[in-house]
Amino acid sequence: MAETSEVARRKLTRQLRELREAAGMTQQAAADSLEWSLSKFNRIEKGLSGLRGLDAKNMAELYARPDLAESLSALAIAAKTKSWYHEYGDVIPEAFDIYIGMEAAADRLRWFESELVPGIFQTEDYARTLIRTGRPDAPAEEVDRRVRLRLTRQALLTREDDPQDWHIVLPEGVLNRPVGGRAVMGAQLDRLLEVADLPNVTLGVIPVAAGMHYGILSGPFVLLDFPDVGEPTTVYIEGLTGALYTADTKQVDPYRAAFDAIEQATRTATESKELIAQAAKEMKKR
């Protein structure tokens, strides 16, 4: 799978850090050898500053791995290549561009959403309702661009080149919440039925009758797997004041276990579609 700039950046910084440690060099020693300040070196190793291809080659030489000079240079160039979503940089929430880049590069996504239909499945009217609610004072043009960004992302679902595996779980309550009104929600439920029929999508519903389940404790999260590009599984957790990304196994493993536990309370794909169809029927009654 092609690497996005975000994944290239993450891979580059990880490899540079591992090479330095394998060479037995401290950050200060490496910075001195490259004639950089320690703060500059730290920013580059954390992926907070861009890196020229030539500098990446010099670092490979410094760490006694000249055989990796070309590949590290290529990663440095790829990390600075603008992706399609940079066009929407003015309306992308802070740090969400990181998620968009990771989302596009992932091979598999496991997603539990507790209160709303995930953005990757939202209709235009449903998305517009959420964006307008979250930003009541935003001008119409900004709202339109935010909606367009959300809808453009959805092309991932039907991408023919390197299709992704999407596994998303929702509580039944999400189906019965008339976001935007009954007509908007009815159309949104129809959309869920459409995407549930895609061969690369597994959409599960946790019925109200399941009672207590692990998702109530964990809250919403996304697990992103990158086996084709050799990156570790990353968990993404979005909050009101920011987002958490981590590939630390000690933090990722509990969310893997959480998703497995959530699946235990989830109906089968066929039963879940029946729940969605019934919710759509009820939503359209009035």
C-alpha positions, -999 to 999 in steps of 0.1 A, spaced: 0 0 0 13 35 -8 25 54 22 9 88 30 32 116 41 21 110 77 31 73 76 64 81 58 72 107 86 64 82 113 85 55 97 114 78 91 116 91 126 112 56 141 140 43 119 163 72 126 158 68 163 165 30 162 196 35 141 210 61 165 204 38 194 219 8 176 250 29 169 253 37 206 250 74 201 233 99 224 212 127 209 237 153 219 266 134 202 246 129 170 236 166 170 272 177 175 284 155 147 257 169 123 265 205 136 229 209 147 215 222 180 201 196 203 167 212 200 167 209 162 178 173 165 150 166 190 124 181 167 136 161 137 137 128 157 102 135 170 89 143 135 82 179 144 105 193 117 110 183 81 142 166 70 159 171 37 168 140 17 205 149 19 203 152 57 187 118 59 216 104 39 241 121 62 224 106 92 226 71 76 264 76 72 268 89 107 251 58 121 273 35 99 244 24 77 252 38 43 232 10 28 201 27 41 210 62 28 188 61 -3 157 46 14 159 71 43 163 99 17 132 87 -1 112 86 31 123 121 40 110 133 6 78 114 9 72 128 44 71 163 29 49 154 -1 15 170 3 -15 147 2 -50 155 -10 -63 166 24 -38 194 26 -62 213 4 -85 214 34 -58 225 58 -78 256 68 -107 235 81 -90 204 94 -91 203 133 -57 205 150 -38 173 147 -66 156 127 -45 157 96 -23 131 113 -53 108 116 -64 114 80 -30 104 67 -29 73 89 -64 64 79 -56 64 42 -25 42 48 -40 16 71 -48 -19 59 -73 -26 86 -94 -3 108 -113 -15 139 -136 13 151 -160 15 181 -182 46 181 -204 51 211 -227 80 203 -227 89 166 -224 74 131 -187 75 122 -177 102 98 -166 76 72 -203 66 69 -221 99 73 -244 114 48 -240 150 38 -270 162 58 -260 142 89 -225 155 87 -237 191 82 -259 188 113 -230 177 135 -206 203 121 -231 231 125 -239 220 160 -202 219 170 -195 253 153 -227 273 155 -209 305 145 -189 292 116 -196 309 82 -215 288 56 -184 284 34 -164 269 63 -192 245 71 -194 235 34 -157 228 32 -158 207 64 -186 187 50 -168 182 17 -137 170 35 -157 144 54 -174 132 22 -141 130 3 -126 107 29 -154 82 22 -138 73 -12 -116 50 9 -145 26 14 -146 18 -23 -110 22 -33 -101 -5 -58 -64 -2 -54 -54 -17 -21 -89 -20 -5 -90 -16 32 -108 -38 58 -132 -18 79 -148 -33 110 -170 -8 128 -193 -14 158 -221 9 170 -245 6 199 -282 3 189 -289 37 205 -270 54 177 -295 41 152 -325 56 172 -311 91 177 -327 114 151 -297 136 144 -309 163 121 -345 151 124 -363 119 114 -359 125 76 -321 131 79 -317 101 102 -338 79 79 -315 86 50 -285 81 72 -298 46 82 -303 38 45 -267 48 40 -256 24 67 -274 -4 50 -256 4 17 -221 4 33 -228 -27 53 -232 -46 19 -197 -36 8 -174 -66 8 -146 -49 28 -170 -35 55 -182 -53 86 -208 -33 105 -219 -46 138 -246 -34 162 -247 -39 199 -284 -43 209 -298 -24 239 -307 -58 253 -270 -66 256 -270 -44 287 -236 -35 301 -208 -40 276 -171 -31 274 -176 -2 251 -194 17 278 -162 17 298 -137 22 269 -155 50 250 -149 55 213 -116 46 197 -100 34 164 -73 8 160 -53 12 128 -32 -17 115 -3 -12 89 12 -46 81 19 -36 44 40 -6 54 56 -22 84 43 3 110 29 -8 144 -8 -8 152 -18 26 165 -48 36 186 -66 69 180 -88 84 206 -105 117 199 -117 140 227 -133 174 230 -100 192 236 -76 170 216 -66 136 203 -44 108 214 -23 87 191 -1 60 204 17 29 191 30 20 225 22 -17 229 14 -12 266 -13 13 256 -25 -4 224 -30 -39 238 -58 -28 262 -77 -14 233 -72 -46 213 -86 -65 242 -115 -39 245 -124 -44 208 -124 -82 212 -147 -78 243 -170 -54 224 -174 -79 196 -187 -104 221 -217 -82 227 -222 -75 189 -248 -91 167 -238 -109 136 -235 -89 103 -269 -102 92 -286 -95 125 -270 -61 127 -284 -52 92 -318 -63 104 -316 -39 134 -306 -11 111 -334 -18 87 -359 -19 115 -346 14 129 -349 29 94 -385 17 92 -394 32 125 -376 65 118 -396 70 86 -430 63 101 -438 99 110 
